[in-house]
């Protein structure tokens, strides 16, 4: 029997779970394509950027991950175009022909057309973003120790985080904990200085997708940690070391961390009519892209309105991507065996966010209960530990967390690259 070639573009939650589920399935050859040669775990990126974890704790090379699966292959490259009538994809590294194509490209940061923010803010979407942010924060700390300009030092003391969803809340809480516990140890020169952490959002609440109880608890804990929370504050610009808001307010800062939104990526060869809001690809109940042949989409890159419990589409969560990847793999095997595939139905397990040490929130669906505090924090650790794709990642991450809990945690305060001789006080490109 001739093998069917399935090409997967994107190695995040959706793509990796699809590929692994198809491992060693007879009659199928699977090629995963990604711009990086590794899979990484986005929910823990902020812990890399703040020094809690090193990169190897949350990432693993695809080729290592695929060992033992003789039908899984990896191709590095960036998707440039799809040629549906020739059943091929054009990559930055050449062309690949497919029998079935699956788009699992995820999302990228959405700056809502604000060019200055796109140019000057620090996003949190990729490993490179996390490393750049960590480098930048370390470099700013070093510059602060010898800066003599009080106006510059005032800007450097302010950190603004735009977006009060889980990512924004988690990074604000982590920096606040670092300020309380580690900053004086690492930078004794700053003992008498105060680092101001602002968390801003255009919505009236933090964690707008979670329960009211979780929102109120999170806001209370953030304020207790000393985070300055500004809600109903829509960022409109960031230039000349100043964040501008639509209501006319401003905050002087050298650091704007952007977690305020995401958008899908449009691909040449996919008709405009296939896209919905947020550039998400419209798919049917089986994750097939509408008005296409042999092209599917899973994870954050798609929107599926056929699930009766989610008529406006599923939330862009790792659990949705993971379940869609596994379900599509089962359907591909069913098609190969000439049996009926099954429509996708999302099993909602709830949502959670960590705020600080032993402080978190979790809206559980089974059992239907809202957890806060230590129990939610422990649940968050347990769930995220076992979502990591390899045992090696789980062990390294657990070990780092264990050390941190005992107060001996590593601070990955290694600055990558050479510190510039002139130490410019306004050039993010140096990092």
Residue, then its C-alpha position, 0 to 999 in steps of 0.5 A: x500500500x502506498x503511504x499517504x504523506x501528511x505534512x504538518x506546518x507548526x510544531x506547537x501543542x496542536x502539531x506535536x500532538x497530531x504527529x506523535x499520535x500518528x507515530x508508527x501508523x502503517x500507511x502514513x508518512x508524516x513530515x512536521x515543518x517548523x521554523x525552529x528545530x525544537x518544540x517549546x512550552x509557551x505557558x512557561x515562557x515567562x519563567x524563562x524570561x524572569x530566570x526561574x527556568x532555563x531554556x532546556x527545561x521547556x524545550x526539546x528538539x523535534x528529532x529527539x522527540x520523534x526517536x522510535x517513530x520510523x514514520x515521523x520526519x522533521x523539516x526546518x523551514x518557514x512557510x511561504x506559500x501553499x499551492x493547492x492545485x499542485x498539493x505542495x508547500x513552498x518553504x524558505x528551505x525548498x518545496x514539499x509535496x503532500x497528500x494532506x496538509x495540516x496548518x498548526x501555525x499558532x498565533x503571533x503578537x497583535x499590536x492592533x496596527x500601532x507601529x511604535x509599539x510593534x517596534x519598541x515593546x517587548x513581546x512574549x510569544x517565542x523562546x527568542x522573545x523570552x531570551x531577549x526580555x531576560x537579557x534586556x531586564x538584566x542589562x537594564x539592571x546593570x545600567x541602573x547601577x552606574x547611571x547618574x541621570x535621575x530622569x533616566x533612572x526614574x524611567x528605568x524603575x518603571x516596568x509596564x505590562x500591557x494585557x491582564x490575561x494569564x500571561x500578563x498576570x503571571x509575569x507581573x506576579x513573577x517580577x513582583x516576587x523577584x523584587x521582594x525576594x531576589x532583587x536585593x541579593x542580586x543587585x545590592x546597589x538597588x536596596x534603597x530603590x523602588x521598582x514600580x510594576x504596572x499591569x494595564x488593560x483596556x478591560x474592566x477586570x483582570x483575567x476577563x475570561x475567568x470567574x468573578x471570584x478568580x478575578x477578585x482574588x487575583x486583583x487582591x493578591x496583585x495589589x498585595x504584592x505591590x503591583x499597580x493595576x490600571x484597568x479600563x486603560x487602553x494603550x494607544x502609543x509607546x514612543x520616547x520612553x513613554x506609554x500613552x493611553x487613550x484617556x490622555x494619561x501617560x507612564x514614563x518607562x524604558x520597558x513595555x512588555x506586550x501580552x495584550x493580544x494575538x492574531x493568526x498568520x495569513x498564508x499565500x494560497x489560502x483564499x481570503x474568504x477562508x479567514x474569520x476574526x483574528x485571521x483564524x481559519x474557518x474549519x468544519x467539524x472535522x477541522x477541514x478548512x472550508x472551501x479547500x481540498x486536503x487542507x486542515x487547520x488545528x489549534x489557535x490558527x483555526x476557528x471552529x463553530x460547529x461545537x454546540x458548547x462553543x458556537x463562537x469558536x473555542x478559546x485559544x488554549x493549549x488544551x484545545x490545541x492538544x485535543x484537536x491534534x489527537x482527534x484529527x490523528x484518530x480521524x486520519x487513521x479512521x479515513x485510512x481504514x475506511x471508517x467514519x471520522x468523528x466531529x470534534x468536541x472540546x472537553x473543557x477542563x477549566x482555566x487557571x493562572x498563577x499569581x505568585x508564590x503559593x497563590x493562584x486561581x483555577x476555575x475547574x469544570x470537573x468537579x465544578x469548583x473554583x480554587x484559590x490560594x495554595x491548592x490552586x497553585x499546587x494544581x497549576x504546578x501539577x497540570x503544567x508539569x504533566x503537559x510538558x512533552x518529555x520526561x526530561x523536561x518534567x524532571x528539569x522543571x520540577x527540580x528547578x521549582x523544588x529548589x526555588x521553593x526551598x529558597x535556593x532557586x537558581x536565577x538564570x541571570x546570564x546575559x547572552x552576548x557582549x555588554x556594549x561599551x557605550x551602554x546606550x540607555x535607549x537602544x533595545x536593539x543592542x539585546 
